[in-house]
Amino acid sequence: MKIALDAMGGDFGPPNIVGGAVMALGEYPRIEKLFLVGDTPRIEAELIKHGCHDGRVEIVHATQVVEMSDGAVDAVRRKKDSSVSRAVDLVKKGDADAIVSAGHTGAAVAATTIKLRTLPGIDRPGIAALIPSETNLFVLIDAGANSDARAEHLLQYAIMGEVYSRHVLGYKKPVIGLMSIGDEDVKGTGMTKEVFKMLKQSQLNFRGNIEGHDLFENPVEVVVCDGFVGNVVLKTCESVSEAVFRWLKHELLQSKVRMAGAYLARNAFRAIKKKLNYEEYGGMPLLGVNGICIIAHGASTPLAIKNALRVAAESIEQQVNPHIIEEVRRYHETTAPLEPALR
């Protein structure tokens, strides 16, 4: 498999990106070729620091970088030689099987959607974030690709999330939940009510509406929502987990007795921290584009980049896109013809 890595993306640029690439090359022999896209001298300098002379690395020079202040679509149009655009071009030409970027999320979404287009039957791509609960790892889709989604888009998110949960995460029959403000089917906006009806008539394993507390108290495998709601949920979860550990550390340092108790429970604390650490999950797949795109956290460490490359490799191996195409086709053959009669 061949992967294009945006070496200029993220808050820390080439040092963390290249560091993660070197880690991945050492751990994943199944990566046949790794394109590092960006400023050649800076990338070469980082490779030298790591003593990396791996023949699987190929540097693709790009003269521009998409800044966080740039508009997503405008950046794709104006900065044609940006690292993210050049990385997507490699996938478009068939030289690479996937792209990984920790840079401007909007630019990555725009570049892949414009250049690669969407899969047959998919109107809008969705970002699939993986979030751990006490009992499972669930997919939250859409986590920020589209804030103005329509009902049919959320239906497509449900299908794509179910495919990813089943084929990559290994759940035999993933349970789908629709994010709303109450579990009754009469609750929610006009759009969520329409989505509820569509999911109810589909052959998906649809539980119904779920509320915020259900995410961790009574989790499903796939949580469906629009990109605005999904991004708020994702960032809230991230900030709460970080805050809890800060509060816990503060309280445990208040006395020697507490510190002793913390020492005895240190392995439990480490296990929970690892489970909540975004670095372990690497990146979020942008499902629905005609190619594989993994969006990593802007503050990605080398470990996070290494795992983002792992996620890309898993998506390639599990043939996620062909499965999405098949499930969309099956939906239209079995369920879609019933919809006019239901309305």
C-alpha positions in Angstrom: 0.0 0.0 0.0 1.1 3.5 -0.7 0.2 6.5 1.5 0.7 10.3 0.9 1.4 12.2 4.1 1.0 16.0 4.3 4.3 16.8 6.0 3.5 20.5 6.5 0.2 20.1 8.2 -0.5 20.4 11.9 0.5 22.8 14.7 4.1 21.5 14.8 4.8 20.8 11.1 7.5 18.6 9.8 9.2 17.6 13.1 6.1 15.7 14.5 4.9 14.6 11.1 8.2 13.1 9.9 8.8 11.7 13.4 5.5 9.8 13.2 6.3 8.7 9.7 9.6 7.2 10.8 7.8 5.4 13.6 5.2 4.0 11.2 7.9 2.8 8.7 9.6 0.9 11.5 6.3 -0.7 12.8 4.3 -1.3 9.6 6.2 -3.2 6.9 3.0 -3.4 4.9 3.5 0.2 3.9 5.2 -0.2 0.5 5.7 3.5 -0.2 5.3 6.7 1.9 5.2 10.0 0.1 6.2 12.9 2.3 4.7 16.0 0.7 6.0 19.5 1.5 9.1 21.6 1.7 12.0 19.2 0.6 14.8 20.8 2.6 12.8 20.8 5.9 11.7 17.2 5.4 15.2 16.0 4.5 16.5 17.8 7.7 14.0 15.9 9.8 14.8 12.6 8.2 18.5 13.1 8.9 17.7 13.9 12.5 16.0 10.5 12.8 18.7 8.7 10.8 16.1 7.5 8.4 17.3 6.1 5.1 14.3 4.0 4.3 14.0 3.3 0.6 10.2 3.4 0.9 10.2 7.2 1.5 9.7 9.5 -1.4 9.7 13.3 -0.9 7.2 15.2 -3.1 8.1 18.9 -3.1 5.3 21.5 -2.5 5.9 25.2 -2.2 2.8 26.3 -0.4 1.1 25.6 3.0 -2.5 26.1 3.8 -2.7 28.3 6.9 -5.5 28.0 9.5 -6.7 31.5 8.5 -7.3 30.4 4.9 -10.7 29.7 3.7 -11.1 26.0 2.8 -12.3 26.1 -0.8 -10.4 29.3 -1.5 -7.2 27.7 -0.3 -7.7 24.7 -2.7 -8.3 27.1 -5.6 -5.5 29.6 -4.9 -2.8 27.4 -3.3 -2.6 24.7 -6.0 0.9 23.8 -4.9 0.1 23.4 -1.2 1.2 20.2 0.5 -2.4 19.0 1.1 -3.4 19.6 -2.6 -0.3 17.8 -3.9 -1.0 14.9 -1.5 -4.5 14.6 -2.8 -3.2 14.7 -6.4 -1.1 11.6 -5.7 -4.3 9.7 -4.8 -6.2 11.1 -7.8 -3.4 9.9 -10.1 -3.4 6.5 -8.5 0.2 6.9 -7.2 -1.1 6.7 -3.6 -4.0 4.7 -2.0 -4.6 7.2 0.8 -3.8 10.7 2.2 -3.2 11.6 5.8 -3.2 15.2 6.9 -3.1 16.9 10.3 -3.5 20.3 8.7 -6.4 22.5 7.9 -9.5 20.2 8.2 -11.7 22.3 5.9 -9.0 22.3 3.2 -8.5 18.5 3.4 -12.2 18.0 3.1 -12.5 20.5 0.2 -9.5 19.2 -1.6 -10.5 15.5 -1.5 -14.2 16.3 -2.3 -13.3 18.6 -5.3 -10.4 16.5 -6.7 -11.6 12.9 -5.9 -15.4 13.5 -5.9 -17.7 11.4 -3.8 -18.6 7.7 -4.0 -21.6 6.7 -6.1 -24.8 7.3 -4.0 -23.0 9.6 -1.6 -23.7 13.4 -1.7 -21.6 14.7 1.1 -18.6 13.1 2.9 -18.6 12.8 6.7 -15.8 12.7 9.3 -16.0 9.6 11.4 -14.5 10.2 14.9 -13.8 7.3 17.1 -14.8 7.8 20.8 -14.3 5.3 23.6 -16.9 4.5 26.2 -16.6 2.1 29.1 -17.8 -0.9 27.0 -17.1 -0.1 23.3 -15.5 2.2 20.8 -18.2 4.1 18.8 -18.2 6.1 15.6 -19.5 9.7 15.7 -20.4 10.8 12.2 -20.3 13.6 11.0 -17.7 15.2 13.3 -17.3 18.4 11.3 -17.2 18.0 7.5 -20.6 19.6 6.8 -22.6 21.8 9.1 -25.5 22.3 6.7 -26.4 18.7 6.0 -29.8 17.5 4.9 -31.8 14.5 6.0 -30.5 12.3 3.1 -27.0 13.1 4.1 -27.5 11.9 7.6 -28.9 8.7 6.2 -25.8 8.3 4.2 -23.7 9.0 7.3 -25.5 6.1 9.1 -24.7 3.7 6.2 -21.1 4.7 6.1 -20.6 4.6 9.8 -22.2 1.2 10.0 -19.8 -0.1 7.3 -16.8 1.3 9.1 -17.9 0.0 12.4 -18.5 -3.5 11.0 -15.5 -3.9 8.7 -12.8 -1.9 10.5 -13.8 -2.0 14.2 -15.2 -5.5 14.0 -18.8 -5.2 15.3 -21.0 -7.8 13.8 -24.2 -5.8 13.8 -23.5 -2.2 14.8 -26.3 -0.4 16.6 -27.2 3.0 15.1 -28.4 6.0 17.2 -29.6 9.4 16.0 -28.4 12.3 18.1 -31.4 14.3 19.3 -32.9 16.0 22.4 -35.1 13.1 23.5 -35.5 9.4 22.7 -39.1 9.8 21.6 -39.6 9.9 17.8 -41.5 13.2 18.1 -38.5 15.0 19.6 -35.9 16.9 17.6 -35.8 19.3 14.6 -37.8 18.8 11.4 -34.7 17.3 9.8 -34.0 14.8 12.6 -37.6 13.7 12.6 -37.3 13.1 8.8 -34.0 11.2 9.3 -35.7 9.1 12.1 -38.4 7.9 9.6 -35.8 7.1 7.0 -33.6 5.1 9.4 -36.6 3.3 10.9 -37.6 2.0 7.4 -34.0 1.0 6.5 -32.5 -2.4 7.3 -29.9 -0.8 9.6 -29.9 -1.9 13.2 -31.4 1.4 14.3 -32.2 1.9 18.0 -33.8 5.3 17.6 -33.0 8.7 19.1 -30.2 9.1 21.7 -29.4 12.0 24.0 -26.0 13.3 25.2 -26.0 11.1 28.3 -26.5 8.0 26.2 -23.1 8.4 24.6 -21.5 6.9 27.7 -24.3 5.5 29.8 -26.0 3.5 27.1 -23.7 3.6 24.1 -24.4 2.6 20.5 -21.8 1.7 17.9 -22.7 4.5 15.5 -23.9 8.0 16.5 -25.4 10.0 13.6 -25.6 13.8 13.5 -24.8 16.8 11.3 -21.3 18.2 11.3 -22.2 21.2 13.5 -23.6 19.1 16.3 -20.9 16.4 15.9 -18.0 18.8 16.1 -19.4 20.4 19.3 -19.9 16.9 20.8 -16.4 15.8 19.9 -14.6 18.9 21.2 -16.7 18.9 24.4 -15.8 15.2 25.0 -12.1 16.1 24.5 -12.2 19.1 26.8 -14.1 17.3 29.6 -11.7 14.3 29.6 -8.7 16.7 29.9 -10.4 18.8 32.6 -11.2 15.7 34.7 -7.6 14.6 34.7 -6.5 18.1 35.7 -9.1 18.2 38.5 -8.1 14.7 39.7 -4.4 15.5 39.7 -5.1 18.7 41.7 -7.2 16.8 44.3 -4.7 13.9 44.6 -1.9 16.3 45.4 -3.7 17.8 48.4 -2.5 15.3 50.9 0.1 12.5 51.4 -2.7 10.0 52.0 -4.3 10.8 48.6 -0.9 10.7 46.9 -0.2 7.3 48.4 -3.6 6.1 47.2 -2.9 7.5 43.7 0.4 5.6 43.7 -1.4 2.3 44.4 -3.9 3.0 41.7 -1.4 4.3 39.2 -1.9 1.5 36.7 -5.7 2.0 36.6 -5.1 5.8 36.0 -2.7 5.0 33.2 -5.1 2.5 31.6 -7.9 5.1 31.6 -5.6 7.9 30.3 -4.5 5.6 27.5 -8.1 4.8 26.6 -8.9 8.5 26.4 -5.8 9.6 24.6 -6.5 10.8 21.1 -3.0 9.8 20.1 -3.9 6.1 20.3 -6.7 6.5 17.7 -4.5 8.5 15.3 -6.9 10.1 12.9 -10.5 10.3 11.7 -11.5 8.8 8.3 -13.3 11.1 5.9 -15.9 8.7 4.7 -17.7 9.1 1.3 -14.9 10.4 -0.9 -13.6 8.4 -3.8 -10.4 7.6 -2.1 -9.1 7.3 1.5 -8.5 10.4 3.6 -7.5 10.4 7.2 -7.7 13.6 9.2 -5.4 13.8 12.1 -5.6 16.2 15.1 -3.9 19.5 14.6 -1.8 19.0 17.7 -0.7 15.5 16.6 2.4 14.1 18.2 4.6 11.6 16.4 2.7 8.8 18.1 -0.6 10.2 16.8 0.8 10.5 13.2 2.1 6.9 13.4 -1.4 5.7 14.4 -3.1 7.9 11.7 -1.0 6.0 9.2 -2.1 2.8 10.8 -5.8 3.9 10.4 -5.1 4.6 6.7 -3.6 1.2 6.2 -6.6 -0.5 7.9 -9.0 1.4 5.6 -7.0 0.3 2.6 -6.9 -3.3 3.7 -10.5 -3.6 4.7 -11.8 -2.1 1.4 -14.0 0.3 3.1 -15.1 2.2 0.0 -16.3 -0.8 -2.0 -18.3 -1.9 1.0 -19.9 1.6 1.3 -20.9 1.5 -2.4 -22.4 -1.9 -2.0 -24.4 -0.9 1.1 -25.7 2.2 -0.6 -26.8 0.2 -3.6 -28.5 -2.3 -1.3 -30.4 0.4 0.5 -31.7 1.9 -2.7 -32.8 -1.6 -3.9 -34.6 -2.6 -0.7 -35.7 0.5 1.1 -35.8 3.6 -1.1 -38.7 2.3 -3.3 -40.9 2.3 -0.1 -40.3 5.9 0.8 -42.8 7.6 -1.5 -45.6 5.5 -0.1 -44.5 6.4 3.4 -44.8 10.1 2.7 
